[in-house]
Amino acid sequence: MNGNITVPVCNLWVERDLILKEDLKSINGDIQNWYNNLPIEVKATKERINTQLLLGEPISVDDIIGEWAKIKAIEHKTSLYPNGYEGWIHVSQFTTNISKFVHQSNTSSSVKVINKTSLLKTNNENIELSFMTTLPLVELEENKVLIMTPDERYGRLNLSDVCIYEKGSKPSFNMPTILNELRRIPFIGGGASSYGFDCSGLTFRFYQLLGISIPRDVPDQLQAGISVDISDVKIGDLLFYCTDETHREKVNHVGIYMGNNQFLSARRTGLPTKVSHVSEPFYSNKLFDVRRYI
């Protein structure tokens, strides 16, 4: 059974028994409020969250037990989960009544949020959406775009916050401008939204913006694309690092090259996304590979 996400951002939990009572605050999709109020001792979430899904993203529903559904995140593929990351979400966070949404998506252009956030204004409420939220275009207006959500709500986004993708096209972007927009975002283990990224969640979303599908996690991203020499690095290439002092051969970090020997990455809990220099002490002599996907 297929469906689509109906909240702004949705945590995909590894197992139901790892969901804490504090995590129930995330069900409405307000990830910022949930994470800000998490006790410090449980803010390291990478063992509990596989990834995050955005409003409109497709899922496959495998099972429903009580108020929780086991699903596959179809677009978040890894070598262990070639059909998409598996995990648990609340039944209120998706709909399977998607025939009108699917038809609109298949027959119209796509609207992608390219700012850090954008405010979706519907008749009943205003909803803040994450970078890379993708919804079907209903109508292009003077300074707005009218879009449709999976649960058949209609709303408007500022045209300046989005990019319209025509079928079969790959728009060009000023990549340094986009990357600068993604600075100072909190780190969330498993995060893949502009309310919190982990390192591979950031690179995954960035390449979605470019219309290129890459795997969700660091080890699989390392196997995709082509290897290039650091002397030939270009803006948008991914830099892979071994930063774990106890496992020096393990590739565990990735960042996006911005030019001028700088890259953007999400490094660890408590440290927002930041621009680093390839020669700074933490990263010098730890580069493993540079990969190109464009």
Stockholm file with secondary structure:
# STOCKHOLM 1.0

chainA/1-294         MNGNITVPVCNLWVERDLILKEDLKSINGDIQNWYNNLPIEVKATKERINTQLLLGEPISVDDIIGEWAKIKAIEHKTSLYPNGYEGWIHVSQFTTNISKFVHQSNTSSSVKVINKTSLLKTNNENIELSFMTTLPLVELEENKVLIMTPDERYGRLNLSDVCIYEKGSKPSFNMPTILNELRRIPFIGGGASSYGFDCSGLTFRFYQLLGISIPRDVPDQLQAGISVDISDVKIGDLLFYCTDETHREKVNHVGIYMGNNQFLSARRTGLPTKVSHVSEPFYSNKLFDVRRYI
#=GR chainA/1-294 SS CEEEECSSEEEEESCGGGCCGGGGGGTTSCHHHHHHTSCGGGCCCTTTEEEEEETTCEEEEEEEETTEEEEEETTCCCSSCTTCEEEEEEGGGEESCCHHHHHHHHHSCEEEECSSEEEEEESSCEEEEETTCEEEEEEECSSEEEEECTTSCEEEEEGGGEEEECTTCCCCCCHHHHHHHTTTCCBCTTCEETTEECHHHHHHHHHHHTTCCCCSSHHHHHHSSEEECGGGCCTTCEEEECCCTTCTTCCCEEEEEEETTEEEECCBTTBCCEEEETTSTTTTTCEEEEEECC
#=GC SS_cons         CEEEECSSEEEEESCGGGCCGGGGGGTTSCHHHHHHTSCGGGCCCTTTEEEEEETTCEEEEEEEETTEEEEEETTCCCSSCTTCEEEEEEGGGEESCCHHHHHHHHHSCEEEECSSEEEEEESSCEEEEETTCEEEEEEECSSEEEEECTTSCEEEEEGGGEEEECTTCCCCCCHHHHHHHTTTCCBCTTCEETTEECHHHHHHHHHHHTTCCCCSSHHHHHHSSEEECGGGCCTTCEEEECCCTTCTTCCCEEEEEEETTEEEECCBTTBCCEEEETTSTTTTTCEEEEEECC
//
